[in-house]
Amino acid sequence: MKEHLKAARDHAFDTLDRTGMPQLLPRPQRDFLAKKLGVHKSSVTRAFNDREANELRFLWELAADLDRILEHAGCRK
């Protein structure tokens, strides 16, 4: 998810520079995350459902929020 957030930030700034409007990079599907990690999709689902996986859920929610992605990068729309 951290890799995705970096790519999402870069994409937002790139689209802002090119078009004047930042765009949000869609979050990766859980099956994509599973493939990238080399685990079964059910393992990814269990990770998201784990009560102690606070950072993972935080990053997942952050990845869907363009304003927060830009704020964390030090830029506001």
N, C-alpha and C positions, 0 to 999 in steps of 0.2 A: 504494500500500500504506500509505503514511503516513496518508492520509485514512481508509482503512478502520480502521487501528489507533485513530485518534481516535474514530471512530464505535463501534468495539468497546468501548473503554474507557467511553465514555458509556453505551452499552447495558448493560454490566456493572453500572455504578453505579446506573443507573435500575432495573434488575431487582432489584438488591440492596435498594434503598430500598422498592420496591413489594412484594416477595415475601419478602425476607429471605435470598434465595439469588441470587448473581450468575449470569447466563447468558452464555455465549459467543456472540457474533454470528458466524455462519458466514463463513468466508473467501469472497471473491468467486471465481466460476469464472473460468478463464483467458479464456474467450470474452467474458465481461463486461468484463474488464480490457482486452481488445483493442478492444471497441466503445467503451469510455470513452476510450481513448487514440487511437482513430481509426486503428488498425493491424490487420493481419491476425492471426488467432490464432497462426499459425506464428511471427510475430515475437515474440509473448509467450513462446511455448515456447522459442524460441532464447535469449531473454533469461534465462529461468530456467536454461537449460543452459550459459550462458556462465560459464566458470571465474572470470572477474573480477567477476561480479555478486554479490559476497559480501553486500552490504547488502540487495539484493533478496531473496536466499534467507534471510537472517537475519530480515527483516521478515515473510516468508511463514511461517516456522516460528513466530515470535512470535505471529502472528495466530491460531494454533491452540492457544495455551497461556494459558488463563484466569488461572492463578496468576501467570504472568509479566506479563500485561497489568495485573493489579491491583497487583503489586509495583512496576512502573514508574510507576504513578500514585500510589504512596505508601500503598497500602492492602493489607492481608492479610485473607483470609477468616477 
